[in-house]
Amino acid sequence: MLAIALGLVLATAVGLLGWRFVGKRPALDLEADRANAELVAAITTRQLAPRGLELDPAARGGAARLVRERLSEADMRSVFSPAPNMVFDPVCYYRFRGGLAERNELADVPGGFWTRRTNGDGAREDHELVRENIDTFVLAIGDSHTEGICDNADSWPNQFERRLAAARPGERVEVYDTGTSSYSLFHYWGVLEKYLPLAPDAVIVCVYGGNDFVETLRPYAFQRGVPLPPRPEGYFEELVATADLGTGALLQGLNQALFFREHPEQRDLALTAAVGAVEGLRELCEARGIPWLVIYVPSVFDRPFVEFEPVRARARESLGLSDVELAAANALADALIARTRENGTPWLDLRERLELDGDWYWSEMHLSISANRRIAELLAESLAIRPRRGR
């Protein structure tokens, strides 16, 4: 498991350098990029200053509207490193294979294991989606914290489905779980585009602070033709030194925290990408009058959760990360939520809702079944979906 985890982290990092620019990717155009002042500011330290250039302060205006490109399978594999149980998807880059039934050992789960089951679409559902037979169709989008490190029935989309169905007797309700491990904001945007033809009655997007910001850099920078910095010497040796913390710590927060410590200028680039992706999601939903909500899930490093203090202490010791650096996602999340709320994006920020002494995460740092249950409860209170007779 450790080898797999380090391999994924390595793929995330080296993948930034290993892109195959297949003839169509532009070189960095400094003059054209002045139209996107946030992007230029983000790369000033490593791209402009060494060349004796500096950003014209007068150019600091609003960032250009972000457009998400679809990728060929070759380009997708240049940017991402999908797992063997995933296949290419022309709209959202890749997805789980259909018909999976993978047993995963995890001592925290009742019975000691959980099963990843997918339907023909690769969604975390035990049944196929037949839109014509559904009265209320809610699309749930996210990464592994949405797909659920648990059986399908225990994920927050399926727990919310049961609550919504109980509140709508006589209606056929589907909360469709498209959550997929390793997804981030550009994938979420693609999933929405993919399922828009099915006319969802509501959309829920779940953003995870522990890795969504750093994982948004690769597709964004690839589209922009912007090179990202290499990891410094000793970077992976530092991660190996945290092996005793388990795979969860590496993948669910420490890799992102260490990257942003080594490359602080990249935080602004990640924020620009994240804001642009959320705005893209908002525009699609608003253009079709679809009610929607974004959930923000913090990592165990973003809040002083009691049971994870020993892990944070070990990370501070092994990596030399300060508490602020460990919780770097907090500042990014604050800025992302504030900027997008200005344009009307509705957020459910779980940093305000998860008690510090609650049983919210498995030991490997994904949301527990009880946390999934709490999210379903909060959604029942927060998301207004028009009844069938009102549509």
Secondary structure by P-SEA (a helix, b strand, c coil): caaaaaaaaaaaaaaacccccccccccccccccccaaaaaaaacccccccccccccccccccccbbbbbbbcaaaaaacccccccbbbbcccccccccccbbbbbbcccccccccccccccccccccccccccccbbbbbbbcccccccccccccaaaaaaaaaaaacccccccccccccccccaaaaaaaaaaaccccccbbbbbbbcccccccaaaaaaaaacbbbbccccaaaaaaaaaccccaaaaaacaaaaaaaaacccaaaaaaaaaaaaaaaaaaaaaaacccbbbbbbbcccccccccaaaaaaaaaaaccccccccaaaaaaaaaaaaaaaaacccccccccccccccccccccccccaaaaaaaaaaaaacbbbbccccc
